[in-house]
Amino acid sequence: MFTSVTPVCPVSDMQRTLQFWQTLGFELSFVDNSDPKAAAYCGVRRGALEIHLQAFTTDQLRFTQTMALRVWMESREKLDALAEEWAPHNVISAPLADRPWGNREFGLYDPDKTPFFFCVDI
């Protein structure tokens, strides 16, 4: 029945958030406007993972909740390599580790404090 889910993250500064994801190896996959600098809604993609970004005003952000997103990886090796790739960017807030709940994972926050965890089952 279901085939996928795509998170839509609230963004207060689209250019800052696009730069953040592009620094982590994501590419712009679509934009709602011919000029990405004027985008109110767009997507970034890396491999099979696509994240949608939607511009919110300060007032809209007060009434919007975000949730932690878990991104499941193909293997422990790919997870460890991703953590190593992103470490120099100083974005990882929860270090790579085996967790008591049965995951190996690391976490980060995007510029608007949406938490992302990248993980595999142990």
N, C-alpha and C positions, 0 to 999 in steps of 0.2 A: 504494500500500500504506500508507505512513505519511502521517499528516495534520498532526501537530504534535508538539512536545515542550514540556513544562512543567517548568521548573526548580523543585526543592524546596530551599529554602535553610534551613540550620540556623540557629536563632535562640536566643540565650541570654536575651534580654529581649524578649518579644513586644510589649509596649507601646511600648518604645523603637523597635523596628523598624517597627511600624505607623506611628508618628509620622513616622519618616524617609520612608517611601514616600508617606504622605499629604502631606507637605511638598512632594514632587516631583510632586504632581498625581494620584496613584493613589487609587482608591477601594476600600474593603473589598468584595470580591465574594462571599465566603462565610466562614462561621465554623463551627467544629465544636461550638460551645456557644452557647446563647442569649445569653450575656453575653460580648462580645468581650474584656473584661478578664480573663476566665478561659480564653481560647482556648489550645489546645495546637497547633492546626493551622488555618490560614486562608489565604485568597488575597487578593491585591490586584490590581487591574486598571487599566490605562490604555489605552483603545482596544482593540486586538486582543491586547495583551500582558498575560498573566496570570502572576504569580509566586506560588508557594505558599510558605508560611512554616511551619516546624515547630519547636516548642519542643524544645530539647535541654538535658539537664542538663550540668553541667561535665564529668562523667565521660564522657557520650556524645560531647561535643564533642572529647575527646581521641582518639577512635577514628573520627572522621568527617573525611573530606577534602572540601574544596570545590574547585571548578574555576572557571576564568574563563568567563564567559558572554558571548557575542557576540550583540547584539541588532541585527538588520539593519533599517535605516530605509528608507522609501519613496524618499527623495530627499536630495540634498545640502542643499537648502534647509530641509527639515524637520529634518535633523540639526543644521545650524548654528543653527536657531531653538531647538531643544531645549537645546543647549549654552548659548546666551544666556539662556534661561529659568532654567536651573539654576545659572548662575554666581553669582548673588547669595547662594545658599545655601551656598557654599564647600564643596561636596561633590566637585567634580571634582578628581581626583588626577592624571590624565593629560590635559593640555590638548588641545583640538581641534587637529588637524593632519593633513596628508597624510602617510602613512607609507610607507616604502620597500617594504613588502610589498603595496602597491596599494590600501590602504584609507584613507579619511578617517574619523577616529574620535576619540572622547574616552572617558575611563574614570573610574570611581569605585568606591569600596568601600562596601558596606552596613555597618551598625554592627558586624556580626560578621566583617568583612573578606572577604566574598565579592566578588570582582572582577567588575564589569560593564563591558563595552565597547559603546558605541553607534556604529554604523558604516555606511558605504556603500562600494561599490566606486568607485575613482577612474575 
